[in-house]
Amino acid sequence: MSDLGTKARELDSADELVPLRDRFVLDETVYLDGNSLGALPANVPDRIADVVRRQWGELRIRSWEESGWWTAPERIGDRIAPLVGAAPGQIVVGDSTSVNVFKALVAAVRMARTDGGRDRDEILVDATTFPTDGYIARSAARMTGCTLRPVTPAEVPGELSARTAAVLLNHVDYRTGRLHDLPCLTAAVHAAGAYAVWDLCHSAGALPVGLDEHGVGLAVGCTYKYLNGGPGSPAYLYVRRELQDRFDSPLPGWNSHAEPFGMRPDFEPASGAQRGRVGTPDILSMLALEAALEVWDGVPVEAVRAKSLALTDFFLECVGAYVPEGRVTSLTPVSHEERGSQVALRCADAGEVMKRLIERGVVGDFRHPDVLRFGFTPLYVGFADAERAARVLAEVLR
């Protein structure tokens, strides 16, 4: 065994999170794509079988009350809340990330205009964002009569003005894994009289977020990456408690009505997090997510963050030792303060390389045009996985 192989074994022996691996359905594959789709928690299949056979099959319509279907969006939101540093009653689960970005961004513009008048006619969007966020921002700008300006997160403080209504930002860059400064950027946006909307898709479940602590007003995120909720599992919307009475959703629905069963033609918004709901919840996916979140019982996010940094440090060390010089270039920041839970390597023939890695049991993903992306989910990825992935990568590149 190589020196790095021995080091990996020693690190795994000292890892307090190793037992969590047994909470997932895994095989001998090195699975480093949890930043796209998390692994299946072992308790989910039986839970879904119960939802389908008993709750739906036997109780049927009674399950909306007897099985707690109606309250699931807020109940599960409260399960997610500690993972993103939020007190209960501020997160509602439902719809997709894209839909929740649209709700949050339009509501942010409306609140900014209530505060500062119609001159708030500009939305700033992260120029490096995942494409859908950009598409949604463009549509929200058209709908609200705003100008949309793409800027990098580093440029945001210098681009804010009395015209800025809202700023849409990613906590972690999906390509490079760069972690942006949520506390400082939020403070700068608020000081300019605007509202920040944070996309937490690549940070929730991988590192502490601190929504309440840092004064974030609005945030959204998906649940199928580091939260392991399953393919297409519902997203969530965070609305800070102090803003909930002012949150004016552009998608009012019967589920967000103060009297959802009153069937009144006029809309009166519900109070609290329920304002973020729209239509009937996707119960099967919702309850699969609720079961999946049980893997977090007793797991401090701080321990997950510490292991994430150790894993990515070790993987980069192995890549540096094994991979032929000049064959790859890391796009992921060296600084822990600027790193999420993934490593992105630039490689000229990245698409073919990733295909060959997958054939050899190392699963990451490829991002156009030349990025190999490896996501490290500390709940089930170990140091031996990181060493093996780097070793196989070196063999493929040779």
C-alpha positions in Angstrom: 0.0 0.0 0.0 1.3 3.5 -0.9 2.0 6.1 1.8 -1.2 7.9 0.8 -3.2 4.7 0.9 -1.9 4.1 4.5 -2.7 7.7 5.4 -6.3 7.2 4.0 -6.8 4.1 6.2 -5.5 6.0 9.3 -7.8 9.0 8.6 -10.8 6.7 8.1 -10.0 4.9 11.4 -10.1 8.3 13.2 -13.2 9.5 11.5 -16.2 9.9 13.9 -18.6 10.1 11.0 -17.7 6.6 9.5 -20.7 4.9 11.1 -23.1 7.1 9.1 -22.1 5.3 5.9 -24.3 2.4 7.1 -27.4 4.7 6.9 -27.1 4.6 3.0 -27.5 2.1 0.2 -24.1 1.9 -1.3 -21.8 -0.5 -3.2 -18.1 -0.6 -4.1 -18.4 2.4 -6.4 -16.6 5.5 -5.3 -19.6 7.9 -5.5 -18.4 11.5 -5.8 -21.6 12.9 -7.5 -23.6 13.6 -4.4 -23.5 17.3 -5.4 -25.8 16.3 -8.2 -27.8 13.4 -6.6 -27.3 12.2 -3.1 -27.2 8.5 -2.3 -30.3 6.6 -1.1 -30.8 6.6 2.7 -31.5 3.0 3.7 -34.7 3.9 5.6 -36.5 5.5 2.7 -37.8 2.4 0.7 -39.7 1.0 3.7 -41.1 4.5 4.5 -42.3 5.0 1.0 -43.9 1.6 0.9 -45.9 2.5 4.0 -46.9 5.8 2.5 -48.1 4.1 -0.7 -49.7 0.9 0.8 -51.2 2.2 4.1 -51.5 6.0 4.0 -52.6 6.1 0.4 -53.9 2.6 -0.1 -55.9 2.2 3.1 -56.4 5.6 4.7 -56.7 7.4 1.3 -58.2 10.9 1.8 -58.0 10.6 5.6 -54.2 10.8 5.4 -54.3 14.5 4.8 -55.1 14.8 8.5 -54.4 11.4 10.1 -51.0 11.0 8.4 -50.1 14.7 8.5 -49.9 15.2 4.8 -51.4 18.8 5.1 -48.7 20.0 7.5 -45.8 18.3 5.8 -44.4 21.4 4.0 -43.8 23.3 7.2 -43.0 20.2 9.3 -40.2 19.1 6.9 -39.1 22.7 6.6 -38.5 22.7 10.3 -36.3 19.5 9.8 -34.2 21.4 7.3 -34.0 24.6 9.4 -31.1 23.5 11.7 -29.0 22.4 8.7 -29.1 26.0 7.3 -29.0 27.8 10.6 -32.7 28.8 10.9 -35.1 28.8 13.7 -38.4 26.9 13.2 -41.3 28.5 11.3 -39.3 30.1 8.5 -38.9 27.4 5.9 -41.6 25.8 3.7 -40.9 22.8 1.5 -42.5 22.4 -2.0 -42.1 23.2 -5.7 -38.8 23.2 -7.5 -35.7 25.4 -6.8 -36.6 27.4 -10.0 -40.1 28.1 -8.8 -38.9 29.2 -5.4 -36.2 31.5 -6.9 -39.0 33.2 -8.9 -41.2 33.6 -5.8 -38.3 35.0 -3.8 -36.9 37.3 -6.4 -40.2 38.9 -7.4 -41.2 39.3 -3.7 -37.8 40.9 -3.0 -38.4 43.5 -5.7 -41.9 44.2 -4.4 -40.6 44.7 -0.8 -37.7 46.9 -2.0 -40.2 49.1 -3.8 -42.4 49.3 -0.8 -39.4 50.5 1.2 -37.7 52.8 -1.4 -40.2 53.5 -4.2 -40.4 52.7 -7.9 -36.8 53.9 -8.5 -35.7 50.5 -7.3 -35.7 49.1 -10.9 -32.6 46.9 -11.1 -31.9 43.3 -10.3 -28.3 42.1 -10.0 -27.7 38.4 -10.7 -24.6 36.3 -10.2 -22.9 36.2 -13.7 -21.5 32.7 -12.9 -24.8 31.3 -11.7 -26.4 28.0 -12.7 -28.2 28.8 -16.0 -31.7 28.3 -14.7 -31.2 31.0 -12.0 -30.2 33.4 -14.8 -33.3 32.4 -16.9 -35.6 33.0 -13.9 -33.9 36.3 -13.0 -34.5 37.5 -16.6 -38.2 36.6 -16.5 -38.6 38.2 -13.0 -37.0 41.4 -14.4 -39.4 41.5 -17.3 -42.4 40.9 -15.0 -41.4 43.7 -12.6 -40.1 46.1 -15.2 -36.5 45.9 -13.9 -33.2 46.0 -15.7 -31.2 42.8 -15.2 -27.4 43.2 -14.7 -25.1 40.1 -14.4 -22.1 40.7 -12.2 -19.7 38.4 -10.3 -20.2 38.1 -6.6 -16.9 39.9 -5.9 -18.3 42.9 -7.9 -21.6 43.1 -6.1 -20.6 45.6 -3.4 -19.3 48.0 -6.0 -22.3 47.7 -8.2 -25.0 48.3 -5.7 -26.9 51.6 -5.9 -30.1 53.3 -5.0 -31.6 51.6 -8.0 -30.9 48.1 -6.8 -34.0 46.2 -5.7 -32.7 42.6 -5.4 -29.6 40.5 -5.8 -29.6 36.8 -6.7 -26.5 35.0 -5.5 -25.2 31.4 -5.2 -23.6 30.5 -1.9 -21.3 28.0 -3.7 -20.4 28.1 -7.4 -21.7 25.0 -9.0 -18.7 24.7 -11.4 -15.7 25.5 -9.3 -16.9 24.9 -5.7 -16.0 28.4 -4.7 -17.7 29.5 -1.5 -18.9 33.1 -1.5 -19.0 35.4 1.5 -22.6 35.2 2.5 -22.3 37.4 5.7 -20.5 40.3 4.0 -22.5 40.2 0.8 -25.8 40.1 2.6 -24.7 43.0 4.8 -23.7 45.0 1.7 -26.9 44.4 -0.1 -29.0 45.3 2.9 -27.0 48.5 3.5 -27.9 49.5 0.0 -31.6 49.1 0.8 -32.0 46.0 -1.4 -32.8 42.3 -0.7 -30.4 39.4 -1.2 -31.8 36.1 -2.4 -29.4 33.2 -1.7 -29.3 29.9 -3.6 -28.1 27.3 -1.2 -28.2 24.2 -3.5 -24.5 23.5 -3.2 -24.1 24.4 0.5 -27.0 23.1 2.5 -26.0 19.8 4.1 -22.3 20.4 3.3 -21.4 23.4 5.5 -22.9 25.8 8.1 -25.0 28.5 6.4 -26.2 30.6 9.3 -29.3 32.2 7.7 -30.6 33.7 11.0 -27.2 34.6 12.3 -26.2 36.6 9.2 -29.5 38.4 8.8 -30.5 36.7 5.5 -34.0 37.6 4.3 -34.7 35.2 1.6 -33.1 31.9 0.5 -33.9 28.8 -1.6 -32.4 25.4 -2.1 -32.9 21.9 -3.4 -32.9 18.7 -1.4 -31.6 16.1 -3.7 -27.9 16.9 -3.4 -26.3 16.9 0.0 -29.7 16.4 1.7 -30.2 13.1 -0.1 -33.9 13.6 -0.7 -34.1 11.7 -4.0 -34.4 12.6 -7.7 -36.7 15.6 -8.1 -37.4 15.9 -4.4 -39.1 19.2 -3.5 -37.1 22.4 -2.9 -37.5 24.8 0.0 -38.0 28.5 0.5 -36.7 30.4 3.6 -38.5 33.7 4.5 -37.1 35.5 7.5 -39.7 35.8 10.2 -39.6 39.6 10.2 -40.4 39.6 6.5 -43.2 37.1 6.4 -46.1 39.5 6.7 -44.7 41.5 3.8 -43.8 38.5 1.6 -45.9 39.1 -1.5 -45.7 35.9 -3.6 -46.2 36.3 -7.4 -47.7 32.8 -7.3 -50.6 32.9 -4.8 -52.4 29.6 -4.7 -55.1 27.9 -2.6 -52.5 26.3 -0.3 -51.1 29.8 0.6 -54.6 31.2 1.3 -55.5 32.1 4.8 -58.7 30.0 4.4 -57.6 27.3 1.8 -60.9 25.5 2.1 -63.0 28.6 2.1 -62.9 28.6 -1.8 -63.2 32.4 -1.8 -62.6 34.2 -5.1 -60.4 36.9 -3.5 -57.0 36.0 -2.2 -55.9 36.6 1.4 -52.4 35.3 2.2 -51.8 33.0 5.1 -49.5 34.0 7.9 -46.1 32.6 8.5 -44.1 30.2 6.2 -47.3 28.9 4.7 -47.3 32.1 2.5 -44.6 30.4 0.4 -46.9 27.5 -0.6 -48.8 27.4 -3.9 -50.7 24.3 -4.8 -51.1 20.7 -3.6 -47.9 19.3 -2.1 -46.1 16.4 -3.9 -46.7 14.0 -1.0 -44.7 11.0 -2.2 -41.6 13.0 -2.8 -42.2 15.1 0.2 -42.4 12.1 2.6 -39.4 10.4 1.0 -37.5 13.6 1.8 -38.8 13.6 5.4 -37.5 10.0 5.8 -34.2 10.9 4.2 -33.6 13.8 6.6 -33.5 11.3 9.5 -30.0 10.4 8.5 -29.0 13.8 10.0 -30.3 12.9 13.5 -27.5 13.6 16.0 -25.1 14.8 13.3 -23.7 18.3 13.8 -23.2 20.3 10.6 -19.8 21.6 12.0 -18.5 18.0 12.1 -19.6 17.5 8.5 -17.8 20.7 7.5 -14.6 19.7 9.2 -14.6 16.3 7.4 -15.5 18.0 4.1 -12.5 20.2 4.2 -10.3 17.3 5.3 -11.6 15.2 2.4 -11.1 17.8 -0.2 -7.6 18.7 1.1 -6.6 15.0 1.0 -8.0 14.5 -2.5 -6.1 17.4 -3.8 -3.0 16.1 -2.1 -3.5 12.7 -3.8 -4.1 14.3 -7.2 -0.9 16.3 -6.8 1.0 13.1 -6.0 -0.5 10.8 -8.5 -1.6 12.7 -11.6 1.0 13.6 -14.3 2.2 17.2 -13.9 0.3 19.6 -16.1 -2.5 17.2 -17.0 -5.1 18.9 -14.7 -5.6 22.3 -13.1 -7.6 22.8 -9.9 -10.3 25.4 -10.1 -11.3 24.9 -6.5 -9.9 27.5 -4.0 -7.1 26.4 -1.7 -8.4 28.6 1.1 -10.9 26.8 3.4 -12.9 30.1 3.7 -13.6 30.0 0.0 -14.2 26.3 -0.6 -17.4 24.4 -0.7 -17.5 20.5 -0.7 -16.4 19.7 -4.2 -13.2 19.7 -6.2 -13.3 20.9 -9.8 -10.4 20.0 -12.1 -9.9 21.5 -15.5 -8.9 18.9 -18.1 -8.7 19.2 -21.9 -10.6 16.0 -22.6 -12.7 16.0 -19.5 -15.8 14.4 -21.0 -14.0 11.3 -22.2 -11.9 11.1 -19.0 -15.1 11.2 -16.8 -16.6 8.5 -19.0 -13.6 6.2 -18.4 -13.6 7.0 -14.7 -17.2 5.9 -14.4 -16.4 2.7 -16.3 -13.8 2.0 -13.6 -16.1 2.6 -10.7 -15.3 6.3 -9.8 -18.4 8.4 -10.4 -18.1 12.2 -10.6 -19.5 14.4 -13.4 -18.5 16.5 -16.3 -19.3 20.2 -16.8 -18.9 21.7 -20.2 -16.5 22.4 -21.7 -13.6 21.0 -19.7 -14.4 20.5 -16.0 -14.2 17.3 -14.0 -16.3 17.7 -10.9 -16.0 15.6 -7.8 -18.5 16.1 -4.9 -17.6 15.0 -1.4 -20.6 14.1 0.8 -19.0 13.6 4.3 -21.9 11.4 5.5 -20.9 8.5 3.3 -17.6 9.4 1.5 -14.4 8.3 3.1 -10.7 9.0 2.7 -10.0 5.7 1.1 -12.6 6.7 -1.5 -10.7 10.0 -2.1 -7.4 8.2 -2.5 -8.8 5.6 -4.9 -10.5 8.3 -7.0 -7.2 10.2 -7.4 -5.3 7.0 -8.2 -7.7 5.8 -10.9 -7.8 9.4 -12.3 -4.0 9.2 -12.7 -4.2 5.8 -14.3 -6.8 7.0 -16.8 -4.8 10.2 -17.6 -1.6 8.2 -18.3 
